[in-house]
């Protein structure tokens, strides 16, 4: 099969399209015939082996798993003997090891049936980004109907899902983005939009019950200035490391809840997202698609930080 293979740490140009053996699945796995794979910031972090401490898990001195990619959508090609809920031909999406390939192994509990109202490209955009948005707002922020939430970095992968999920919770949503993305975030449900090239939301005088920071563009003190007295600041793992560290140190001494956050993919939350998608409350915003052979360019584009919504690798049309 064709796959994008990483043999060393470095820039996306270190990735190569190669012919490799089709994966052999375990008893608890399914083999997915990949139609599309989503690109996430974690992919370029893994390609570069950064932060360096991550190489203890990824592999020293080179990656243990040469095929990158987590978000996947496609058909079930084969099932392990302990998997009962799927059969060959089922359309699924979820998380796997090595999505940037024609076939990828996935745990039977890490994929779910693809909603009929999503294309494979749209489904592949969902898992990491949408689960991150859901867990941040629901589990960390405890967001309730009628509360005011601000989403910084609202036009990115996590941000576009967060705007829609917050609206599905009945929140009053303020989205922060650049000028070119103002109409985009309005179109997916933002009640108020702040163009950060023209206005600094930390000086607006407004107060928010929950702030989800996907951008790391302000200091901890600036965020706290617009956070309600008992509000929650959620610093996504992609935010500035210094702000996250300062928040962990200060949090025990103030009423405001200052939380750093790393999502954990699971089947239950993928099912929650499916229900929102099927109800028409959640959809994917896709900036660009690339063929499998151009995966290095796609990862480089995401690393540059200007993607609107998600970037997707189309493996099969």
C-alpha atoms as a printed R data frame, in Angstrom:
    type eleno elety resid chain resno       x       y      z
1   ATOM     1    CA   UNK     A     1   0.000   0.000  0.000
2   ATOM     2    CA   UNK     A     2   1.012   3.637 -0.369
3   ATOM     3    CA   UNK     A     3   1.778   5.567  2.808
4   ATOM     4    CA   UNK     A     4   3.553   8.711  3.961
5   ATOM     5    CA   UNK     A     5   6.561   7.483  5.924
6   ATOM     6    CA   UNK     A     6   8.742   9.352  8.427
7   ATOM     7    CA   UNK     A     7  12.218   7.897  8.978
8   ATOM     8    CA   UNK     A     8  13.690  10.765 11.009
9   ATOM     9    CA   UNK     A     9  12.666  13.890 12.910
10  ATOM    10    CA   UNK     A    10  12.740  17.155 11.021
11  ATOM    11    CA   UNK     A    11  10.712  19.360  8.699
12  ATOM    12    CA   UNK     A    12   7.679  18.028  6.788
13  ATOM    13    CA   UNK     A    13   9.976  17.544  3.802
14  ATOM    14    CA   UNK     A    14  11.412  14.547  5.676
15  ATOM    15    CA   UNK     A    15   8.162  12.685  4.924
16  ATOM    16    CA   UNK     A    16   8.166  10.442  1.868
17  ATOM    17    CA   UNK     A    17   5.483   8.610 -0.120
18  ATOM    18    CA   UNK     A    18   6.451   4.921 -0.118
19  ATOM    19    CA   UNK     A    19   5.081   1.456 -0.764
20  ATOM    20    CA   UNK     A    20   4.894  -0.491  2.495
21  ATOM    21    CA   UNK     A    21   3.120  -3.615  3.740
22  ATOM    22    CA   UNK     A    22  -0.548  -3.403  4.643
23  ATOM    23    CA   UNK     A    23  -0.973  -3.377  8.447
24  ATOM    24    CA   UNK     A    24  -1.804  -6.618 10.238
25  ATOM    25    CA   UNK     A    25  -4.551  -5.884 12.765
26  ATOM    26    CA   UNK     A    26  -4.896  -7.202 16.308
27  ATOM    27    CA   UNK     A    27  -7.952  -9.082 17.557
28  ATOM    28    CA   UNK     A    28  -9.438  -5.865 18.994
29  ATOM    29    CA   UNK     A    29  -8.828  -3.724 15.905
30  ATOM    30    CA   UNK     A    30 -10.396  -2.958 12.566
31  ATOM    31    CA   UNK     A    31  -8.522  -2.266  9.359
32  ATOM    32    CA   UNK     A    32  -9.790   0.948  7.788
33  ATOM    33    CA   UNK     A    33  -9.571   1.504  4.064
34  ATOM    34    CA   UNK     A    34  -8.782   5.193  4.313
35  ATOM    35    CA   UNK     A    35 -10.781   7.678  2.258
36  ATOM    36    CA   UNK     A    36  -9.644  10.810  4.115
37  ATOM    37    CA   UNK     A    37  -7.376  11.818  7.000
38  ATOM    38    CA   UNK     A    38  -7.436  15.025  9.038
39  ATOM    39    CA   UNK     A    39  -4.299  17.070  9.713
40  ATOM    40    CA   UNK     A    40  -3.741  18.439 13.233
41  ATOM    41    CA   UNK     A    41  -1.028  20.529 14.910
42  ATOM    42    CA   UNK     A    42   0.036  17.390 16.771
43  ATOM    43    CA   UNK     A    43   1.094  15.922 13.410
44  ATOM    44    CA   UNK     A    44   3.759  18.537 12.809
45  ATOM    45    CA   UNK     A    45   4.835  18.322 16.449
46  ATOM    46    CA   UNK     A    46   5.341  14.579 15.958
47  ATOM    47    CA   UNK     A    47   7.164  15.090 12.652
48  ATOM    48    CA   UNK     A    48   9.581  17.514 14.296
49  ATOM    49    CA   UNK     A    49   9.744  15.522 17.535
50  ATOM    50    CA   UNK     A    50   8.850  18.591 19.569
51  ATOM    51    CA   UNK     A    51   8.771  19.214 22.446
52  ATOM    52    CA   UNK     A    52  11.866  17.026 22.711
53  ATOM    53    CA   UNK     A    53  10.608  15.221 25.791
54  ATOM    54    CA   UNK     A    54   7.894  13.733 23.564
55  ATOM    55    CA   UNK     A    55  10.569  11.637 21.844
56  ATOM    56    CA   UNK     A    56  10.653   9.420 24.919
57  ATOM    57    CA   UNK     A    57   7.229   8.187 23.798
58  ATOM    58    CA   UNK     A    58   7.588   8.699 20.034
59  ATOM    59    CA   UNK     A    59  10.936   6.933 19.810
60  ATOM    60    CA   UNK     A    60  14.664   7.508 20.232
61  ATOM    61    CA   UNK     A    61  16.649   8.318 18.149
62  ATOM    62    CA   UNK     A    62  14.008   8.032 15.406
63  ATOM    63    CA   UNK     A    63  10.206   7.569 15.346
64  ATOM    64    CA   UNK     A    64   8.962   4.109 16.296
65  ATOM    65    CA   UNK     A    65   5.842   4.499 14.165
66  ATOM    66    CA   UNK     A    66   6.857   5.758 10.745
67  ATOM    67    CA   UNK     A    67   3.343   6.630  9.540
68  ATOM    68    CA   UNK     A    68   1.735   9.736 11.032
69  ATOM    69    CA   UNK     A    69  -1.894  10.768 11.197
70  ATOM    70    CA   UNK     A    70  -4.659  10.228 13.785
71  ATOM    71    CA   UNK     A    71  -7.967  11.469 12.304
72  ATOM    72    CA   UNK     A    72  -9.399   8.938  9.849
73  ATOM    73    CA   UNK     A    73 -12.542   8.255  7.843
74  ATOM    74    CA   UNK     A    74 -13.191   5.347  5.515
75  ATOM    75    CA   UNK     A    75 -14.607   1.853  5.057
76  ATOM    76    CA   UNK     A    76 -13.932  -1.114  7.299
77  ATOM    77    CA   UNK     A    77 -11.776  -3.507  5.281
78  ATOM    78    CA   UNK     A    78 -11.383  -6.248  7.908
79  ATOM    79    CA   UNK     A    79 -12.233  -6.835 11.572
80  ATOM    80    CA   UNK     A    80 -10.348  -8.557 14.387
81  ATOM    81    CA   UNK     A    81 -11.950 -11.665 15.860
82  ATOM    82    CA   UNK     A    82 -12.948  -9.850 19.073
83  ATOM    83    CA   UNK     A    83 -14.699  -6.968 17.298
84  ATOM    84    CA   UNK     A    84 -18.473  -7.494 17.130
85  ATOM    85    CA   UNK     A    85 -19.918  -4.090 16.240
86  ATOM    86    CA   UNK     A    86 -18.491  -3.759 12.700
87  ATOM    87    CA   UNK     A    87 -18.241  -5.732  9.526
88  ATOM    88    CA   UNK     A    88 -16.446  -5.213  6.241
89  ATOM    89    CA   UNK     A    89 -17.918  -2.341  4.252
90  ATOM    90    CA   UNK     A    90 -19.145  -0.244  7.189
91  ATOM    91    CA   UNK     A    91 -18.445   3.489  6.900
92  ATOM    92    CA   UNK     A    92 -16.612   4.747 10.003
93  ATOM    93    CA   UNK     A    93 -14.545   7.624 11.329
94  ATOM    94    CA   UNK     A    94 -12.441   8.174 14.426
95  ATOM    95    CA   UNK     A    95  -8.857   7.809 15.612
96  ATOM    96    CA   UNK     A    96  -6.151   5.427 14.444
97  ATOM    97    CA   UNK     A    97  -2.408   4.911 14.155
98  ATOM    98    CA   UNK     A    98  -1.097   5.988 10.772
99  ATOM    99    CA   UNK     A    99  -3.959   7.672  8.913
100 ATOM   100    CA   UNK     A   100  -1.726   9.066  6.159
101 ATOM   101    CA   UNK     A   101  -1.909   5.800  4.241
102 ATOM   102    CA   UNK     A   102  -4.254   3.727  2.115
103 ATOM   103    CA   UNK     A   103  -5.004   1.419  5.061
104 ATOM   104    CA   UNK     A   104  -4.781   2.080  8.798
105 ATOM   105    CA   UNK     A   105  -5.384  -0.012 11.953
106 ATOM   106    CA   UNK     A   106  -7.789   1.376 14.542
107 ATOM   107    CA   UNK     A   107  -9.099   0.083 17.835
108 ATOM   108    CA   UNK     A   108 -12.644  -1.157 17.499
109 ATOM   109    CA   UNK     A   109 -13.565   1.214 20.331
110 ATOM   110    CA   UNK     A   110 -11.932   4.231 18.672
111 ATOM   111    CA   UNK     A   111 -14.116   4.466 15.559
112 ATOM   112    CA   UNK     A   112 -17.858   5.082 15.202
113 ATOM   113    CA   UNK     A   113 -20.331   4.909 12.301
114 ATOM   114    CA   UNK     A   114 -20.010   7.902  9.971
115 ATOM   115    CA   UNK     A   115 -23.085  10.149  9.959
116 ATOM   116    CA   UNK     A   116 -24.860  10.039  6.613
117 ATOM   117    CA   UNK     A   117 -24.879  13.843  6.392
118 ATOM   118    CA   UNK     A   118 -21.069  14.074  6.380
119 ATOM   119    CA   UNK     A   119 -18.711  13.336  3.509
120 ATOM   120    CA   UNK     A   120 -15.578  11.330  4.263
121 ATOM   121    CA   UNK     A   121 -13.532  14.547  4.078
122 ATOM   122    CA   UNK     A   122 -15.831  16.253  6.593
123 ATOM   123    CA   UNK     A   123 -15.802  13.231  8.903
124 ATOM   124    CA   UNK     A   124 -12.002  13.036  8.886
125 ATOM   125    CA   UNK     A   125 -11.866  16.639 10.095
126 ATOM   126    CA   UNK     A   126 -13.825  15.893 13.263
127 ATOM   127    CA   UNK     A   127 -12.066  13.636 15.823
128 ATOM   128    CA   UNK     A   128  -9.135  15.443 17.468
129 ATOM   129    CA   UNK     A   129 -10.357  19.024 17.025
130 ATOM   130    CA   UNK     A   130 -14.019  18.458 17.887
131 ATOM   131    CA   UNK     A   131 -13.305  16.193 20.870
132 ATOM   132    CA   UNK     A   132 -10.881  18.846 22.143
133 ATOM   133    CA   UNK     A   133 -13.540  21.555 21.846
134 ATOM   134    CA   UNK     A   134 -16.210  19.379 23.473
135 ATOM   135    CA   UNK     A   135 -14.111  18.308 26.452
136 ATOM   136    CA   UNK     A   136 -12.739  21.811 27.008
137 ATOM   137    CA   UNK     A   137 -16.155  23.483 27.141
138 ATOM   138    CA   UNK     A   138 -18.202  20.719 28.750
139 ATOM   139    CA   UNK     A   139 -15.760  19.045 31.144
140 ATOM   140    CA   UNK     A   140 -13.270  21.775 32.032
141 ATOM   141    CA   UNK     A   141 -15.352  24.914 31.537
142 ATOM   142    CA   UNK     A   142 -18.639  23.360 32.784
143 ATOM   143    CA   UNK     A   143 -20.328  25.653 30.256
144 ATOM   144    CA   UNK     A   144 -24.054  26.217 30.886
145 ATOM   145    CA   UNK     A   145 -26.888  27.685 28.879
146 ATOM   146    CA   UNK     A   146 -26.971  31.478 29.101
147 ATOM   147    CA   UNK     A   147 -23.327  31.839 30.107
148 ATOM   148    CA   UNK     A   148 -20.937  34.063 28.198
149 ATOM   149    CA   UNK     A   149 -18.018  32.301 26.520
150 ATOM   150    CA   UNK     A   150 -15.120  33.783 24.555
151 ATOM   151    CA   UNK     A   151 -13.222  31.638 22.076
152 ATOM   152    CA   UNK     A   152  -9.811  33.007 21.145
153 ATOM   153    CA   UNK     A   153  -8.597  31.523 17.883
154 ATOM   154    CA   UNK     A   154 -12.165  30.876 16.759
155 ATOM   155    CA   UNK     A   155 -11.386  30.292 13.083
156 ATOM   156    CA   UNK     A   156  -8.975  27.389 13.582
157 ATOM   157    CA   UNK     A   157  -9.729  23.688 13.766
158 ATOM   158    CA   UNK     A   158 -10.648  23.576 17.451
159 ATOM   159    CA   UNK     A   159 -12.139  27.070 17.347
160 ATOM   160    CA   UNK     A   160 -14.678  26.419 14.594
161 ATOM   161    CA   UNK     A   161 -15.975  23.356 16.426
162 ATOM   162    CA   UNK     A   162 -15.940  25.211 19.762
163 ATOM   163    CA   UNK     A   163 -18.148  28.024 18.420
164 ATOM   164    CA   UNK     A   164 -20.754  25.525 17.248
165 ATOM   165    CA   UNK     A   165 -20.617  23.344 20.363
166 ATOM   166    CA   UNK     A   166 -20.946  26.374 22.644
167 ATOM   167    CA   UNK     A   167 -24.012  27.481 20.696
168 ATOM   168    CA   UNK     A   168 -25.512  23.993 21.011
169 ATOM   169    CA   UNK     A   169 -25.147  24.390 24.790
170 ATOM   170    CA   UNK     A   170 -27.132  27.641 24.636
171 ATOM   171    CA   UNK     A   171 -24.194  29.911 25.467
172 ATOM   172    CA   UNK     A   172 -23.669  33.503 24.322
173 ATOM   173    CA   UNK     A   173 -20.587  33.169 22.099
174 ATOM   174    CA   UNK     A   174 -17.923  35.779 21.386
175 ATOM   175    CA   UNK     A   175 -15.410  34.705 18.749
176 ATOM   176    CA   UNK     A   176 -11.979  36.281 18.292
177 ATOM   177    CA   UNK     A   177 -10.397  36.030 14.833
178 ATOM   178    CA   UNK     A   178  -8.715  38.046 12.078
179 ATOM   179    CA   UNK     A   179 -10.511  40.266  9.560
180 ATOM   180    CA   UNK     A   180 -10.659  37.621  6.818
181 ATOM   181    CA   UNK     A   181 -12.439  35.184  9.131
182 ATOM   182    CA   UNK     A   182 -15.114  37.451 10.605
183 ATOM   183    CA   UNK     A   183 -17.888  36.298  8.252
184 ATOM   184    CA   UNK     A   184 -16.817  32.668  8.608
185 ATOM   185    CA   UNK     A   185 -17.248  32.586 12.393
186 ATOM   186    CA   UNK     A   186 -20.521  34.512 12.138
187 ATOM   187    CA   UNK     A   187 -21.803  31.923  9.666
188 ATOM   188    CA   UNK     A   188 -21.242  29.065 12.142
189 ATOM   189    CA   UNK     A   189 -23.120  30.769 14.962
190 ATOM   190    CA   UNK     A   190 -20.980  33.314 16.819
191 ATOM   191    CA   UNK     A   191 -23.163  35.952 18.500
192 ATOM   192    CA   UNK     A   192 -20.359  38.517 18.634
193 ATOM   193    CA   UNK     A   193 -17.104  38.706 16.697
194 ATOM   194    CA   UNK     A   194 -13.931  40.553 17.719
195 ATOM   195    CA   UNK     A   195 -11.438  41.292 14.936
196 ATOM   196    CA   UNK     A   196  -8.160  41.179 16.828
197 ATOM   197    CA   UNK     A   197  -6.420  43.279 14.162
198 ATOM   198    CA   UNK     A   198  -8.685  46.182 15.134
199 ATOM   199    CA   UNK     A   199  -9.633  45.562 18.753
200 ATOM   200    CA   UNK     A   200  -8.043  44.044 21.856
201 ATOM   201    CA   UNK     A   201 -10.759  42.040 23.596
202 ATOM   202    CA   UNK     A   202  -8.841  42.162 26.900
203 ATOM   203    CA   UNK     A   203  -9.513  45.927 27.044
204 ATOM   204    CA   UNK     A   204 -13.193  45.773 26.131
205 ATOM   205    CA   UNK     A   205 -14.538  45.838 29.692
206 ATOM   206    CA   UNK     A   206 -16.623  42.726 29.035
207 ATOM   207    CA   UNK     A   207 -16.502  39.732 31.373
208 ATOM   208    CA   UNK     A   208 -16.823  36.082 30.396
209 ATOM   209    CA   UNK     A   209 -17.798  33.000 32.363
210 ATOM   210    CA   UNK     A   210 -15.564  30.803 30.215
211 ATOM   211    CA   UNK     A   211 -12.610  31.676 27.993
212 ATOM   212    CA   UNK     A   212 -11.164  29.035 25.674
213 ATOM   213    CA   UNK     A   213  -7.712  30.109 24.498
214 ATOM   214    CA   UNK     A   214  -6.482  28.347 21.366
215 ATOM   215    CA   UNK     A   215  -4.060  31.097 20.372
216 ATOM   216    CA   UNK     A   216  -1.853  31.983 23.349
217 ATOM   217    CA   UNK     A   217  -1.872  35.590 22.195
218 ATOM   218    CA   UNK     A   218  -2.180  37.333 25.579
219 ATOM   219    CA   UNK     A   219  -0.658  37.200 29.030
220 ATOM   220    CA   UNK     A   220  -2.345  35.498 31.937
221 ATOM   221    CA   UNK     A   221  -3.063  38.876 33.534
222 ATOM   222    CA   UNK     A   222  -4.800  40.123 30.400
223 ATOM   223    CA   UNK     A   223  -7.029  37.064 30.224
224 ATOM   224    CA   UNK     A   224  -7.919  37.368 33.899
225 ATOM   225    CA   UNK     A   225  -8.961  40.979 33.362
226 ATOM   226    CA   UNK     A   226 -11.928  39.872 31.235
227 ATOM   227    CA   UNK     A   227 -12.668  36.636 33.099
228 ATOM   228    CA   UNK     A   228 -15.566  36.644 35.561
229 ATOM   229    CA   UNK     A   229 -14.631  36.552 39.239
230 ATOM   230    CA   UNK     A   230 -15.462  32.839 39.412
231 ATOM   231    CA   UNK     A   231 -14.940  32.139 35.705
232 ATOM   232    CA   UNK     A   232 -12.782  29.518 33.993
233 ATOM   233    CA   UNK     A   233  -9.868  30.123 31.633
234 ATOM   234    CA   UNK     A   234  -9.070  27.024 29.553
235 ATOM   235    CA   UNK     A   235  -5.639  27.058 27.970
236 ATOM   236    CA   UNK     A   236  -5.631  24.563 25.126
237 ATOM   237    CA   UNK     A   237  -2.412  22.565 24.782
238 ATOM   238    CA   UNK     A   238  -1.577  24.643 21.719
239 ATOM   239    CA   UNK     A   239  -1.509  27.891 23.740
240 ATOM   240    CA   UNK     A   240   1.664  29.573 24.973
241 ATOM   241    CA   UNK     A   241   3.555  27.304 27.376
242 ATOM   242    CA   UNK     A   242   4.548  30.219 29.607
243 ATOM   243    CA   UNK     A   243   0.936  31.260 30.130
244 ATOM   244    CA   UNK     A   244  -0.036  27.682 30.902
245 ATOM   245    CA   UNK     A   245   2.734  27.336 33.485
246 ATOM   246    CA   UNK     A   246   1.816  30.644 35.124
247 ATOM   247    CA   UNK     A   247  -1.824  29.581 35.276
248 ATOM   248    CA   UNK     A   248  -1.012  26.309 37.040
249 ATOM   249    CA   UNK     A   249   1.069  28.138 39.641
250 ATOM   250    CA   UNK     A   250  -1.492  30.863 40.339
251 ATOM   251    CA   UNK     A   251  -4.691  28.812 40.183
252 ATOM   252    CA   UNK     A   252  -4.652  27.508 43.808
253 ATOM   253    CA   UNK     A   253  -4.588  31.069 45.150
254 ATOM   254    CA   UNK     A   254  -7.434  32.738 43.218
255 ATOM   255    CA   UNK     A   255 -11.187  32.209 42.768
256 ATOM   256    CA   UNK     A   256 -10.841  32.138 39.019
257 ATOM   257    CA   UNK     A   257 -10.153  28.675 37.624
258 ATOM   258    CA   UNK     A   258  -7.057  28.686 35.410
259 ATOM   259    CA   UNK     A   259  -6.836  25.351 33.632
260 ATOM   260    CA   UNK     A   260  -4.411  23.936 31.092
261 ATOM   261    CA   UNK     A   261  -5.907  21.143 29.049
262 ATOM   262    CA   UNK     A   262  -5.116  18.128 26.877
263 ATOM   263    CA   UNK     A   263  -7.939  16.191 25.241
264 ATOM   264    CA   UNK     A   264  -8.365  12.415 25.461
265 ATOM   265    CA   UNK     A   265 -10.008  10.725 22.508
266 ATOM   266    CA   UNK     A   266 -12.728   8.215 23.353
267 ATOM   267    CA   UNK     A   267 -15.677   6.497 21.696
268 ATOM   268    CA   UNK     A   268 -18.295   8.023 23.989
269 ATOM   269    CA   UNK     A   269 -17.444  11.579 22.971
270 ATOM   270    CA   UNK     A   270 -17.288  10.652 19.293
271 ATOM   271    CA   UNK     A   271 -20.867   9.407 19.674
272 ATOM   272    CA   UNK     A   272 -21.866  12.705 21.351
273 ATOM   273    CA   UNK     A   273 -20.422  14.555 18.373
274 ATOM   274    CA   UNK     A   274 -22.261  12.260 15.946
275 ATOM   275    CA   UNK     A   275 -25.559  13.198 17.587
276 ATOM   276    CA   UNK     A   276 -24.792  16.907 17.226
277 ATOM   277    CA   UNK     A   277 -23.827  16.378 13.591
278 ATOM   278    CA   UNK     A   278 -26.956  14.373 12.809
279 ATOM   279    CA   UNK     A   279 -29.070  17.071 14.475
280 ATOM   280    CA   UNK     A   280 -27.540  19.711 12.200
281 ATOM   281    CA   UNK     A   281 -25.840  21.525 15.085
282 ATOM   282    CA   UNK     A   282 -22.254  20.719 14.120
283 ATOM   283    CA   UNK     A   283 -20.353  20.486 10.871
284 ATOM   284    CA   UNK     A   284 -16.779  20.646  9.657
285 ATOM   285    CA   UNK     A   285 -15.166  23.757  8.233
286 ATOM   286    CA   UNK     A   286 -12.525  22.687  5.726
287 ATOM   287    CA   UNK     A   287  -9.915  25.114  4.448
288 ATOM   288    CA   UNK     A   288  -8.073  22.919  1.957
289 ATOM   289    CA   UNK     A   289  -7.729  19.329  0.834
290 ATOM   290    CA   UNK     A   290  -4.530  17.720 -0.429
291 ATOM   291    CA   UNK     A   291  -3.858  14.371 -2.120
292 ATOM   292    CA   UNK     A   292  -1.855  11.802 -0.140
293 ATOM   293    CA   UNK     A   293   1.322  12.609 -2.086
294 ATOM   294    CA   UNK     A   294   1.163  16.231 -0.872
295 ATOM   295    CA   UNK     A   295   0.856  15.427  2.838
296 ATOM   296    CA   UNK     A   296   4.171  17.219  3.612
297 ATOM   297    CA   UNK     A   297   2.770  20.429  2.091
298 ATOM   298    CA   UNK     A   298  -0.456  20.012  4.067
299 ATOM   299    CA   UNK     A   299   1.396  19.597  7.366
300 ATOM   300    CA   UNK     A   300   3.570  22.600  6.545
301 ATOM   301    CA   UNK     A   301   0.467  24.685  5.877
302 ATOM   302    CA   UNK     A   302  -1.046  23.732  9.241
303 ATOM   303    CA   UNK     A   303   2.257  24.445 10.992
304 ATOM   304    CA   UNK     A   304   2.255  27.974  9.524
305 ATOM   305    CA   UNK     A   305  -0.851  28.634 11.645
306 ATOM   306    CA   UNK     A   306  -3.206  30.248  9.153
307 ATOM   307    CA   UNK     A   307  -5.607  27.423  8.316
308 ATOM   308    CA   UNK     A   308  -9.315  28.299  8.496
309 ATOM   309    CA   UNK     A   309 -10.933  25.302 10.100
310 ATOM   310    CA   UNK     A   310  -9.358  21.987  9.135
311 ATOM   311    CA   UNK     A   311  -6.999  20.672  6.469
312 ATOM   312    CA   UNK     A   312  -7.747  17.211  5.104
313 ATOM   313    CA   UNK     A   313  -5.801  14.613  3.132
314 ATOM   314    CA   UNK     A   314  -8.011  12.969  0.501
315 ATOM   315    CA   UNK     A   315  -6.693   9.434  0.024
316 ATOM   316    CA   UNK     A   316  -9.578   8.079 -2.082
317 ATOM   317    CA   UNK     A   317 -12.252  10.012 -3.918
